[in-house]
Amino acid sequence: MTCRIATVQMEAVPGDVDANVARITHLVHDAAAGGADLVLFPEAAVTGYDDRAFAGPLPDLTASGWRSPVQDAVDRTGVTAVVNSALERDGCRALSDVIFTPGREPLAAYDKQHLHDSERAVFTPGDHGASFVLNGLRFALSVCYDANFPEHAAAAVQGGADVYLNSGAYFPGGEHRRDLHYAARALDNGMYVVFSGLIGAPHAFIGGSAVFDPIGRRIAAVAPGDDLAFADLDADVIAETRRQQRMWADHRDELGPDRHLGTLGTSGVAL
């Protein structure tokens, strides 16, 4: 079983929902032209990642104005799209992954669970994980900071995930941490990790959209600029990696109490 995925790198204009939606729909068509079954977009792709945009009126799923063009593109192409946006829903604000599937109503499937700094004053954290199956592979959802926490990806794998999708927005200087986290989540869990990142305004976001294989190697990446990259995700590769990589099979749930050895003296003997 395989699934061809496209990961997007794009600039989202802060507060300009119409312009961002137009770009999203264009990229859905580009993903289809490249043979993708699924396309992943960055964090806050609809609204832009900006405090002023977050503080103002936010899209919701009852307003067709912003979601209809995306749904139309998905219906026309047959590509499933995971689009992240700041959303107003049920009286709360959240950074939400919305799944657009051909022939179905858009579904707000997952809210970012780990909120960072100023986000906590605006958004409500999600209270559950979420996953879906496409082409026989199970995809788990996450947003940016979620991937910094190994237990988040581990919980996804325990729930049966084969692929960990992450929509993000990294600030300048975050390159090393970004790439290390995604490669580690892949290696730790024997799964593909797909990251889609913002570039540009208003914080000079650095992108880095890429796909990592189940042993943490980057197998696809978007060059600097507004574009997308493709990768074929293969269930057989996951199964073989997990067969060879014995960490999960050899994992011990109970390691016993920690033994405190006291302070070592200069002789190397505990005192």
MOFENVEN-V803097 format. One record per residue. RES is the residue in one letter. SS is DSSP state (H for helix, E for strand, C for the rest). OMEGA is omega in radians with two decimals (NA if undefined). Layout:
# MOFENVEN-V803097
RES;SS;OMEGA, RES;SS;OMEGA
This chain:
# MOFENVEN-V803097
M;C;3.12, T;E;3.04, C;E;3.10, R;E;-3.10, I;E;3.00, A;E;3.04, T;E;-2.99, V;E;2.91, Q;E;-3.04, M;E;2.99, E;C;3.07, A;C;-3.11, V;C;-3.09, P;C;3.06, G;C;-3.09, D;C;-3.07, V;H;-3.09, D;H;-3.14, A;H;-3.12, N;H;3.11, V;H;3.10, A;H;3.12, R;H;3.12, I;H;-3.12, T;H;3.09, H;H;-3.12, L;H;3.01, V;H;3.11, H;H;3.08, D;H;3.10, A;H;3.11, A;H;3.14, A;H;3.10, G;C;3.07, G;C;-3.08, A;C;2.95, D;C;-3.03, L;E;3.08, V;E;-3.11, L;E;-3.12, F;C;-3.09, P;C;3.09, E;C;3.09, A;C;-3.12, A;C;-3.10, V;C;-3.04, T;C;-2.87, G;C;3.14, Y;C;-2.99, D;C;-3.08, D;H;-3.13, R;H;3.09, A;H;-3.13, F;H;-3.10, A;H;-3.11, G;C;3.11, P;C;-3.12, L;C;3.04, P;E;2.94, D;C;-3.05, L;C;3.12, T;C;3.14, A;C;-3.05, S;H;-3.03, G;H;-3.10, W;H;-3.03, R;H;-3.09, S;H;3.12, P;H;3.12, V;H;3.13, Q;H;3.12, D;H;3.12, A;H;3.12, V;H;3.13, D;H;-3.10, R;H;-3.02, T;H;-3.06, G;C;3.14, V;C;3.00, T;E;-3.09, A;E;2.99, V;E;-3.03, V;E;3.13, N;E;3.12, S;E;2.83, A;E;-3.06, L;E;2.94, E;E;-3.08, R;E;3.09, D;C;3.10, G;C;3.14, C;E;3.04, R;E;-3.13, A;E;2.98, L;E;-2.86, S;E;2.94, D;E;3.08, V;E;3.13, I;E;3.05, F;E;-3.10, T;C;3.14, P;C;3.04, G;C;-3.13, R;C;3.07, E;C;3.07, P;C;-3.09, L;E;3.00, A;E;-2.89, A;E;-2.99, Y;E;3.04, D;E;3.13, K;C;-3.05, Q;C;-3.13, H;C;-3.10, L;C;-3.02, H;C;2.99, D;H;-3.01, S;H;3.12, E;H;-3.06, R;H;-3.13, A;H;-3.01, V;C;-2.93, F;C;3.01, T;C;3.14, P;C;3.07, G;C;-3.10, D;C;3.11, H;C;2.97, G;C;3.12, A;C;3.10, S;E;3.10, F;E;-3.13, V;E;3.06, L;E;-3.13, N;C;3.07, G;C;3.10, L;E;3.11, R;E;-3.10, F;E;3.07, A;E;-3.07, L;E;3.04, S;E;-3.13, V;E;2.99, C;H;-2.99, Y;H;3.09, D;H;-3.05, A;H;3.09, N;H;-3.04, F;C;-3.07, P;H;-3.09, E;H;3.12, H;H;3.10, A;H;3.13, A;H;3.10, A;H;3.11, A;H;-3.14, V;H;3.09, Q;H;3.07, G;C;3.06, G;C;-3.06, A;C;3.01, D;C;-3.05, V;E;3.14, Y;E;-3.12, L;E;-3.13, N;E;3.06, S;E;-3.01, G;E;3.08, A;C;-3.08, Y;C;3.13, F;C;3.08, P;C;-3.10, G;C;-3.09, G;C;-3.03, E;H;-3.07, H;H;-3.13, R;H;3.13, R;H;-3.05, D;H;3.13, L;H;-3.13, H;H;-3.05, Y;H;3.08, A;H;-3.14, A;H;3.13, R;H;3.10, A;H;-3.11, L;H;-3.12, D;H;-2.92, N;H;-3.13, G;C;-3.13, M;C;3.00, Y;E;3.01, V;E;-3.13, V;E;-3.13, F;E;3.06, S;E;-3.02, G;E;3.03, L;E;2.91, I;E;2.95, G;E;-2.95, A;C;-0.02, P;C;-3.04, H;C;-3.09, A;C;3.14, F;E;-2.90, I;E;3.08, G;C;-3.10, G;C;-3.12, S;C;-3.03, A;E;3.05, V;E;3.11, F;E;-3.14, D;C;-3.01, P;C;2.98, I;C;2.99, G;C;3.10, R;C;3.06, R;E;-3.08, I;E;3.07, A;E;-3.14, A;E;3.08, V;C;3.06, A;C;3.11, P;C;-3.13, G;C;-3.05, D;C;-3.04, D;E;3.06, L;E;3.10, A;E;-3.04, F;E;3.01, A;E;3.06, D;E;-3.12, L;E;-2.95, D;E;3.14, A;H;3.13, D;H;3.10, V;H;3.11, I;H;-3.10, A;H;-3.13, E;H;3.10, T;H;-3.13, R;H;3.08, R;H;-3.10, Q;H;-3.11, Q;C;-2.91, R;C;-3.01, M;H;-3.09, W;H;3.12, A;H;-3.09, D;H;-3.09, H;C;3.09, R;C;3.12, D;C;-3.10, E;C;-3.12, L;C;-3.13, G;C;-3.10, P;C;3.07, D;C;-3.14, R;C;-3.13, H;C;-3.05, L;C;-3.13, G;C;-3.13, T;C;-3.13, L;E;3.07, G;C;-3.11, T;C;3.12, S;C;-3.12, G;C;3.12, V;C;3.12, A;E;-3.13, L;C;NA
